[in-house]
Amino acid sequence: MHTTATPTPPAARQVDGPGLTITDPRTGEYLWSIPEAGPDEANDAIRIARSAAAGWAAVAPAERGAALRKAARALDAAAEELAGLNSRETGRPFQEALAGIAAGVSTLEQYAEIGPLHRGHSLLGSRSASDYTVAEPRGAAVLLTPWNDPVAVACGLIGAAAVTGNTVLHKPSERCPRLGEVLGAVLTTAFPPGVLQTVSGGAGVGTLLTRAGVDVIAHVGSSASGTLIAGAGAQTGAHVIRENGGNDPLVVDRDVDPVWAAEQAAIGAFSNSGQICTAVERIYVHEAIAARFCSALEAEAALRNHNGSVAPLVDTRLRNSVHAQVSEALEQGARAVEGGVVPEGPGAFYPATVLLECTDAMQVMTEETFGPVAAVRVVPTFEDALRLAGSGRYGLAATVLTGSIAHVQKAIAALPVGTVKINEVFGGAPGGSAQPRGASGEGFGYGPELLDEFTRVKVVHVAAPPSFALHLPDEPAPEPVPAEQMAEQVQDPNGSPQ
């Protein structure tokens, strides 16, 4: 990674409305305040995006790809500064933040390559005509991105939208606004004016942008916000892409090593302090190995709590929400064998928590927790685990740990989710693209198919006209123009060739 200086965004702007105040999730100390865009600024940004849309759409796809490569280089050069801001605003460990920025660089480079290759299809019609489709940009795109992996997610959406010829209005999460503004300052240098703008603010600003009649809205965030955004799109006609919350299950079959299964469960539940859309939220373990699995999972959580590797949650508001779910589960009969208590001291820390004897009615089993909580339910059969894993209103992802190919096939067919992972909680090949289901969203949120989301298809039919002889009166052929005279005709008034 390079460490050259980053373009500095405006420190302050004259805007209407309140500012966004950020505190350090590790210490609780005040960090900074960022001005929040008001209605006039939001409307101006939309006007600029619309004004720039036709010109950017007319740029050759290869040139748009070159702009993304330039943006990737600028992002790589600013990686350490951005990782530091990410760590300070959200509490994410510096090395993890740096890895997220590297993923953003890679994503921009990938879209720089595949964007210019995004094309229509030849259609089979009459041999005397041509039939095909062309993909056209939708226009002005509003991108609402989250705080838990802010650079990688933003780069994926910005890259796909821009390389297909759309102009971009990016609203970063109000939980990491300084990072969002600096990221915007870094990436904007790669594009013509008006192609990429950053609009800072909270939910009110997001509402202004999504209800302003833009052409496409992409949102990565909570299901509650996603539902409101889908409603806005339905009213304005904007195309909506949503990757929203999840309540992802982990199924542990009887024929796997319980210690290895516990390691996988801990990675899925505790990585990034559980603040991942596809984190393991609920666990269904076969009774044949449940005792050994639960003991090993408790040890995994205790190790993380004792060595200090669990980073704080993004803020105390989220911690209060996580602890409320844990407290409810304890009141309803669950047992915390590790964690489950708000620690003393400053910041928004919450321990890795293992809850046993959970029931299907508890919120930790039915709703997204978004914290380092592993809620466990013991089941008598694999079929019971599969049935319970497929229940609920979410449909983002699910993981199954099993040595049975028959159970693998059953799980793939039965689980109503966008992504099924077998024997690895996190992983997958580049280019994989999924469609969330239910309350988890709609549309492709990444991969090559995201290019389709940001474009519209036009069908073209070209036929020859019938033969027709146009008879004109005989006219004398024009006299040839001497070469010297032709040269004189292409001179400008100053005598320079035009």
C-alpha positions as CSV (number, residue, x, y, z in Angstrom):
1,M,0.0,0.0,0.0
2,H,1.2,3.5,-0.8
3,T,1.0,6.3,1.8
4,T,0.9,9.5,-0.2
5,A,-1.2,12.4,0.8
6,T,-4.9,12.4,0.3
7,P,-6.9,15.3,-1.2
8,T,-8.5,17.1,1.7
9,P,-12.3,17.6,1.5
10,P,-13.8,20.9,2.6
11,A,-13.6,21.1,6.4
12,A,-17.0,22.8,6.6
13,R,-19.7,24.0,4.4
14,Q,-22.6,26.4,4.9
15,V,-25.5,24.0,5.1
16,D,-28.9,23.9,6.7
17,G,-29.7,21.5,9.5
18,P,-27.7,20.0,12.3
19,G,-24.2,18.5,12.1
20,L,-23.2,14.9,12.6
21,T,-21.3,14.5,15.8
22,I,-19.0,11.5,16.1
23,T,-17.5,10.0,19.3
24,D,-14.7,7.5,19.6
25,P,-16.3,4.0,20.2
26,R,-13.2,3.0,22.2
27,T,-13.1,5.9,24.6
28,G,-16.4,7.7,24.2
29,E,-14.5,11.0,23.6
30,Y,-15.7,13.6,21.1
31,L,-13.9,13.3,17.7
32,W,-15.5,15.8,15.3
33,S,-18.7,17.2,13.8
34,I,-19.5,17.1,10.1
35,P,-22.0,19.6,8.5
36,E,-25.2,17.9,7.3
37,A,-26.6,18.7,3.9
38,G,-29.8,20.6,3.8
39,P,-32.6,20.6,1.2
40,D,-31.0,23.2,-1.0
41,E,-27.6,21.4,-1.1
42,A,-29.2,18.0,-1.7
43,N,-31.3,19.5,-4.6
44,D,-28.3,21.2,-6.0
45,A,-26.4,17.9,-6.0
46,I,-29.2,16.2,-7.8
47,R,-29.3,19.0,-10.4
48,I,-25.6,18.7,-11.0
49,A,-25.8,14.9,-11.4
50,R,-28.6,15.3,-13.9
51,S,-26.7,17.9,-15.9
52,A,-23.7,15.7,-16.1
53,A,-25.5,12.5,-16.9
54,A,-25.8,12.9,-20.7
55,G,-22.1,13.8,-21.1
56,W,-20.9,10.9,-18.9
57,A,-23.2,8.4,-20.7
58,A,-21.6,9.5,-24.0
59,V,-18.1,8.7,-22.8
60,A,-16.7,5.6,-24.3
61,P,-17.0,2.6,-21.9
62,A,-13.2,2.0,-22.2
63,E,-12.6,5.6,-21.0
64,R,-15.0,5.1,-18.1
65,G,-13.0,1.9,-17.2
66,A,-9.8,4.0,-17.3
67,A,-11.4,6.4,-14.9
68,L,-12.1,3.6,-12.5
69,R,-8.5,2.4,-12.7
70,K,-7.4,5.9,-11.8
71,A,-9.8,5.9,-8.9
72,A,-8.4,2.6,-7.7
73,R,-4.9,4.0,-7.8
74,A,-6.0,7.0,-5.8
75,L,-7.7,4.8,-3.2
76,D,-4.7,2.6,-2.8
77,A,-2.5,5.7,-2.2
78,A,-4.9,6.9,0.5
79,A,-5.4,3.5,2.2
80,E,-3.7,4.2,5.5
81,E,-5.4,7.5,6.1
82,L,-8.8,6.0,5.3
83,A,-8.1,3.0,7.4
84,G,-7.3,5.3,10.3
85,L,-10.5,7.2,9.9
86,N,-12.5,4.0,9.6
87,S,-10.9,2.7,12.9
88,R,-11.5,6.0,14.7
89,E,-15.1,6.5,13.7
90,T,-16.4,2.9,13.8
91,G,-13.9,1.1,16.1
92,R,-12.9,-1.4,13.4
93,P,-9.4,-2.7,14.0
94,F,-6.9,-0.9,11.7
95,Q,-5.7,-4.0,9.9
96,E,-9.3,-5.1,9.2
97,A,-10.1,-1.6,7.9
98,L,-7.0,-1.7,5.7
99,A,-8.2,-5.1,4.3
100,G,-11.6,-3.5,3.5
101,I,-9.9,-0.7,1.6
102,A,-7.8,-3.3,-0.3
103,A,-11.1,-5.0,-1.2
104,G,-12.4,-1.6,-2.5
105,V,-9.3,-1.2,-4.7
106,S,-9.8,-4.7,-6.1
107,T,-13.5,-4.1,-6.7
108,L,-12.8,-0.9,-8.7
109,E,-10.2,-2.7,-10.7
110,Q,-12.6,-5.5,-11.5
111,Y,-15.4,-3.2,-12.6
112,A,-12.8,-1.3,-14.7
113,E,-12.2,-4.5,-16.6
114,I,-15.7,-6.0,-16.9
115,G,-17.6,-2.7,-17.3
116,P,-16.4,-2.0,-20.9
117,L,-17.3,-5.7,-21.7
118,H,-20.9,-5.3,-20.5
119,R,-22.9,-5.6,-23.7
120,G,-26.2,-6.5,-25.3
121,H,-27.2,-9.7,-27.1
122,S,-27.8,-10.7,-30.7
123,L,-31.4,-11.8,-31.2
124,L,-32.6,-14.3,-33.8
125,G,-35.0,-12.8,-36.3
126,S,-35.3,-12.5,-40.0
127,R,-32.1,-13.0,-42.0
128,S,-32.9,-9.8,-43.8
129,A,-33.0,-7.7,-40.6
130,S,-30.8,-7.2,-37.5
131,D,-32.2,-7.6,-34.0
132,Y,-30.2,-7.0,-30.9
133,T,-30.3,-5.4,-27.4
134,V,-28.2,-2.5,-26.1
135,A,-27.6,-1.6,-22.4
136,E,-28.0,2.1,-21.5
137,P,-27.3,3.8,-18.1
138,R,-30.3,4.6,-16.0
139,G,-29.2,8.2,-15.2
140,A,-28.6,9.7,-11.8
141,A,-28.0,7.1,-9.0
142,V,-28.3,7.6,-5.3
143,L,-26.1,5.2,-3.3
144,L,-26.7,4.8,0.5
145,T,-23.9,2.9,2.0
146,P,-23.3,1.4,5.5
147,W,-20.6,1.9,8.2
148,N,-19.6,-1.7,8.9
149,D,-17.5,-2.1,5.7
150,P,-17.8,1.4,4.4
151,V,-15.1,1.6,1.7
152,A,-15.5,-1.8,0.1
153,V,-19.3,-1.5,-0.2
154,A,-19.2,2.0,-1.4
155,C,-16.5,1.2,-4.1
156,G,-18.6,-1.7,-5.3
157,L,-21.7,0.4,-5.9
158,I,-19.8,3.5,-7.1
159,G,-17.7,1.4,-9.5
160,A,-20.7,-0.5,-11.0
161,A,-22.8,2.7,-11.3
162,A,-20.1,4.9,-12.8
163,V,-18.6,2.4,-15.3
164,T,-22.0,1.8,-16.8
165,G,-22.5,5.5,-17.4
166,N,-24.5,6.7,-14.5
167,T,-23.7,9.8,-12.4
168,V,-23.5,9.1,-8.7
169,L,-24.8,10.8,-5.5
170,H,-23.1,8.9,-2.6
171,K,-24.5,9.3,0.9
172,P,-22.2,7.6,3.4
173,S,-23.4,6.4,6.7
174,E,-23.9,9.1,9.3
175,R,-21.8,6.9,11.6
176,C,-18.6,7.5,9.6
177,P,-19.2,10.8,7.8
178,R,-15.6,12.0,7.9
179,L,-14.4,8.8,6.3
180,G,-17.2,9.2,3.7
181,E,-16.1,12.8,2.8
182,V,-12.4,11.9,2.5
183,L,-13.3,8.8,0.4
184,G,-15.3,11.1,-1.9
185,A,-12.4,13.6,-2.2
186,V,-10.1,10.7,-3.1
187,L,-12.3,9.2,-5.8
188,T,-13.7,12.3,-7.3
189,T,-10.3,13.2,-8.7
190,A,-10.7,10.4,-11.2
191,F,-13.9,11.6,-12.8
192,P,-15.2,14.7,-14.7
193,P,-17.1,17.3,-12.6
194,G,-20.6,16.1,-11.5
195,V,-20.0,12.4,-12.1
196,L,-19.4,11.6,-8.4
197,Q,-20.7,13.7,-5.5
198,T,-20.7,13.0,-1.7
199,V,-23.7,14.2,0.2
200,S,-23.3,14.0,4.0
201,G,-26.2,13.5,6.4
202,G,-28.5,11.2,8.4
203,A,-31.8,9.6,7.6
204,G,-33.4,13.0,6.7
205,V,-30.9,13.6,4.0
206,G,-31.4,10.0,2.7
207,T,-35.1,10.7,2.5
208,L,-34.5,13.9,0.5
209,L,-32.4,12.0,-2.0
210,T,-34.6,9.0,-2.4
211,R,-37.8,11.0,-2.9
212,A,-36.3,13.5,-5.4
213,G,-37.1,11.4,-8.4
214,V,-33.7,10.0,-9.2
215,D,-33.4,7.1,-11.6
216,V,-31.9,4.4,-9.4
217,I,-31.4,3.9,-5.6
218,A,-29.0,1.4,-4.2
219,H,-29.1,0.8,-0.4
220,V,-27.0,-1.4,1.9
221,G,-28.3,-1.2,5.4
222,S,-31.1,-2.1,7.8
223,S,-34.3,-3.8,6.6
224,A,-36.4,-1.0,8.3
225,S,-34.7,1.6,6.2
226,G,-34.8,-0.6,3.1
227,T,-38.6,-0.9,3.4
228,L,-39.0,2.9,3.4
229,I,-36.6,3.2,0.4
230,A,-38.6,0.6,-1.5
231,G,-41.7,2.6,-0.9
232,A,-40.0,5.8,-2.2
233,G,-38.9,4.0,-5.3
234,A,-42.4,2.7,-5.9
235,Q,-43.7,6.3,-5.7
236,T,-41.1,8.0,-7.9
237,G,-40.4,5.1,-10.4
238,A,-36.8,4.8,-9.4
239,H,-35.2,1.3,-9.8
240,V,-34.3,0.1,-6.3
241,I,-31.4,-2.3,-5.3
242,R,-31.4,-3.4,-1.7
243,E,-29.1,-5.5,0.4
244,N,-30.6,-5.3,3.9
245,G,-30.5,-7.1,7.2
246,G,-30.1,-10.8,7.8
247,N,-30.7,-13.3,10.6
248,D,-28.4,-15.9,9.1
249,P,-28.5,-19.4,10.4
250,L,-25.7,-22.0,10.9
251,V,-26.7,-25.6,10.8
252,V,-24.3,-28.1,12.5
253,D,-24.8,-31.7,11.5
254,R,-24.0,-34.7,13.7
255,D,-21.1,-36.0,11.5
256,V,-18.7,-33.0,11.8
257,D,-15.9,-32.4,14.2
258,P,-17.5,-30.3,17.0
259,V,-14.4,-28.3,17.8
260,W,-13.9,-27.3,14.1
261,A,-17.6,-26.5,13.9
262,A,-17.3,-24.3,17.0
263,E,-14.3,-22.5,15.4
264,Q,-16.5,-21.8,12.3
265,A,-19.4,-20.6,14.5
266,A,-17.0,-18.2,16.4
267,I,-15.6,-16.8,13.1
268,G,-19.1,-16.2,11.8
269,A,-20.6,-14.8,15.0
270,F,-17.7,-12.7,16.4
271,S,-15.8,-11.4,13.4
272,N,-16.0,-7.5,13.2
273,S,-17.8,-7.9,16.6
274,G,-20.7,-9.4,14.8
275,Q,-21.3,-6.3,12.7
276,I,-21.5,-8.1,9.3
277,C,-24.7,-8.5,7.3
278,T,-23.9,-12.2,6.7
279,A,-22.7,-12.9,10.3
280,V,-23.9,-16.1,12.0
281,E,-26.8,-15.0,14.1
282,R,-28.5,-18.3,15.2
283,I,-27.1,-21.8,15.5
284,Y,-28.9,-25.1,15.2
285,V,-26.7,-28.0,16.4
286,H,-27.5,-31.7,16.3
287,E,-28.0,-33.1,19.8
288,A,-25.4,-35.9,19.1
289,I,-22.5,-33.4,19.3
290,A,-24.2,-30.5,21.1
291,A,-22.4,-30.8,24.4
292,R,-18.9,-30.8,22.8
293,F,-19.8,-28.1,20.4
294,C,-21.2,-25.8,23.0
295,S,-18.2,-26.3,25.3
296,A,-15.8,-25.5,22.4
297,L,-17.8,-22.5,21.4
298,E,-17.8,-21.2,25.0
299,A,-14.0,-21.6,25.0
300,E,-13.7,-19.7,21.7
301,A,-15.7,-16.8,23.1
302,A,-13.8,-16.7,26.3
303,L,-10.5,-16.6,24.5
304,R,-11.6,-13.6,22.5
305,N,-12.8,-11.8,25.6
306,H,-9.6,-12.5,27.5
307,N,-7.2,-11.5,24.8
308,G,-9.0,-8.3,24.0
309,S,-9.6,-9.1,20.3
310,V,-13.2,-8.1,20.4
311,A,-13.4,-4.6,19.0
312,P,-16.1,-2.2,20.3
313,L,-19.4,-1.8,18.6
314,V,-19.8,1.3,16.5
315,D,-21.6,3.2,19.3
316,T,-23.5,2.8,22.5
317,R,-26.8,3.1,20.7
318,L,-26.1,-0.2,18.9
319,R,-24.7,-1.7,22.1
320,N,-27.9,-0.9,23.9
321,S,-29.9,-2.6,21.1
322,V,-27.7,-5.8,21.3
323,H,-27.9,-6.0,25.0
324,A,-31.6,-5.5,25.0
325,Q,-32.0,-8.7,22.9
326,V,-29.6,-10.6,25.1
327,S,-31.4,-9.4,28.3
328,E,-34.7,-10.5,26.8
329,A,-33.4,-13.9,26.0
330,L,-32.0,-14.3,29.5
331,E,-35.4,-13.3,31.0
332,Q,-37.1,-15.9,28.8
333,G,-34.8,-18.8,30.0
334,A,-31.6,-18.6,27.9
335,R,-28.3,-19.1,29.7
336,A,-25.2,-17.0,29.0
337,V,-22.2,-19.3,29.5
338,E,-19.9,-16.5,28.3
339,G,-20.4,-12.7,28.0
340,G,-23.9,-11.2,28.2
341,V,-22.9,-8.3,30.5
342,V,-22.2,-4.7,29.5
343,P,-18.6,-4.1,30.6
344,E,-17.5,-1.3,32.9
345,G,-15.5,1.6,31.4
346,P,-15.7,4.0,28.5
347,G,-16.6,3.2,24.9
348,A,-19.1,0.8,23.3
349,F,-17.5,-2.5,24.0
350,Y,-19.6,-5.7,24.3
351,P,-18.2,-9.1,25.0
352,A,-18.4,-12.2,22.8
353,T,-21.5,-13.9,24.1
354,V,-22.7,-17.5,23.9
355,L,-26.4,-18.1,24.7
356,L,-27.6,-21.7,25.3
357,E,-31.1,-23.1,25.6
358,C,-32.5,-20.5,23.2
359,T,-36.1,-20.9,21.9
360,D,-37.7,-20.0,18.6
361,A,-39.6,-17.1,20.1
362,M,-36.6,-15.1,21.3
363,Q,-35.5,-12.0,19.4
364,V,-32.0,-13.3,19.2
365,M,-33.4,-16.1,17.1
366,T,-35.9,-14.1,15.0
367,E,-34.3,-10.7,14.4
368,E,-30.9,-9.3,13.4
369,T,-28.8,-8.7,16.4
370,F,-25.7,-7.2,14.7
371,G,-23.4,-7.8,17.6
372,P,-21.0,-10.6,18.9
373,V,-23.7,-12.9,20.0
374,A,-24.0,-16.7,19.3
375,A,-27.5,-18.0,20.1
376,V,-27.7,-21.8,20.2
377,R,-30.6,-24.2,19.9
378,V,-30.1,-27.9,20.1
379,V,-32.2,-30.0,17.6
380,P,-32.8,-33.8,17.4
381,T,-32.4,-34.2,13.6
382,F,-30.8,-32.5,10.6
383,E,-34.3,-32.1,9.1
384,D,-35.4,-30.2,12.2
385,A,-32.4,-27.9,11.9
386,L,-33.1,-27.3,8.2
387,R,-36.7,-26.5,8.8
388,L,-35.9,-24.0,11.5
389,A,-33.0,-22.5,9.5
390,G,-35.5,-21.8,6.7
391,S,-38.0,-20.0,8.9
392,G,-38.3,-16.3,9.5
393,R,-38.7,-13.2,7.3
394,Y,-35.1,-12.8,6.3
395,G,-33.3,-14.5,3.4
396,L,-29.7,-13.2,3.1
397,A,-27.5,-16.3,3.6
398,A,-27.1,-19.6,5.5
399,T,-24.3,-21.9,6.3
400,V,-24.4,-25.7,6.7
401,L,-21.6,-27.8,8.2
402,T,-22.0,-31.4,7.2
403,G,-20.1,-34.4,5.8
404,S,-23.2,-35.8,4.0
405,I,-23.5,-35.0,0.3
406,A,-27.2,-35.9,0.6
407,H,-27.7,-33.3,3.3
408,V,-25.8,-30.8,1.2
409,Q,-28.2,-31.3,-1.6
410,K,-31.2,-31.1,0.7
411,A,-29.9,-27.8,2.2
412,I,-29.3,-26.2,-1.2
413,A,-32.8,-27.1,-2.3
414,A,-34.6,-26.2,0.9
415,L,-33.0,-23.0,2.2
416,P,-34.9,-19.8,1.0
417,V,-31.8,-17.5,0.9
418,G,-29.6,-15.8,-1.6
419,T,-26.4,-17.5,-0.6
420,V,-25.9,-21.1,0.8
421,K,-22.4,-21.8,2.2
422,I,-21.3,-25.3,2.8
423,N,-18.5,-26.0,5.4
424,E,-17.2,-22.5,5.4
425,V,-18.9,-19.5,7.0
426,F,-17.1,-16.9,5.0
427,G,-15.7,-17.5,1.5
428,G,-16.5,-17.7,-2.1
429,A,-15.1,-17.1,-5.6
430,P,-14.8,-13.6,-7.1
431,G,-17.7,-12.6,-9.2
432,G,-20.3,-14.5,-7.1
433,S,-23.5,-12.6,-7.1
434,A,-26.6,-13.2,-5.0
435,Q,-30.2,-12.0,-4.8
436,P,-31.4,-11.5,-1.2
437,R,-34.9,-12.6,-0.4
438,G,-37.7,-11.5,1.9
439,A,-36.8,-8.7,4.4
440,S,-33.1,-9.0,3.3
441,G,-33.6,-7.1,0.1
442,E,-34.0,-7.4,-3.7
443,G,-31.7,-7.2,-6.7
444,F,-28.1,-8.1,-7.2
445,G,-25.9,-6.2,-4.8
446,Y,-22.5,-7.1,-6.3
447,G,-20.7,-9.1,-9.0
448,P,-21.1,-8.8,-12.7
449,E,-24.9,-8.8,-12.4
450,L,-24.8,-5.5,-10.6
451,L,-23.9,-3.9,-14.0
452,D,-27.4,-5.1,-15.2
453,E,-29.0,-3.4,-12.2
454,F,-27.6,0.0,-13.2
455,T,-28.6,-0.3,-16.8
456,R,-31.8,-0.6,-18.9
457,V,-32.1,-2.8,-21.9
458,K,-33.3,-1.4,-25.3
459,V,-34.3,-3.8,-28.0
460,V,-33.4,-2.8,-31.6
461,H,-34.9,-4.0,-34.8
462,V,-33.3,-2.9,-38.1
463,A,-34.9,-3.8,-41.4
464,A,-34.2,-2.5,-45.0
465,P,-36.8,-0.3,-46.6
466,P,-38.5,-1.6,-49.8
467,S,-36.9,-0.8,-53.1
468,F,-37.9,2.6,-54.4
469,A,-36.5,4.4,-57.5
470,L,-36.4,8.2,-57.1
471,H,-36.6,9.9,-60.5
472,L,-35.2,13.4,-60.6
473,P,-35.0,15.8,-63.6
474,D,-31.7,15.6,-65.4
475,E,-29.2,18.0,-63.8
476,P,-25.8,18.9,-65.0
477,A,-23.0,17.3,-63.1
478,P,-21.1,19.9,-60.9
479,E,-17.9,21.2,-62.2
480,P,-14.8,19.8,-60.4
481,V,-13.2,22.1,-57.9
482,P,-9.5,22.8,-58.4
483,A,-7.3,21.6,-55.6
484,E,-6.0,25.1,-54.9
485,Q,-9.6,26.4,-54.5
486,M,-10.5,23.6,-52.2
487,A,-7.5,24.4,-50.0
488,E,-8.7,28.0,-49.8
489,Q,-12.2,27.0,-48.7
490,V,-10.9,25.2,-45.5
491,Q,-8.9,28.2,-44.3
492,D,-10.2,30.2,-41.3
493,P,-10.4,34.0,-41.5
494,N,-6.9,34.2,-40.0
495,G,-5.5,31.9,-42.8
496,S,-5.0,28.9,-40.6
497,P,-6.3,25.5,-41.8
498,Q,-9.5,24.6,-40.0
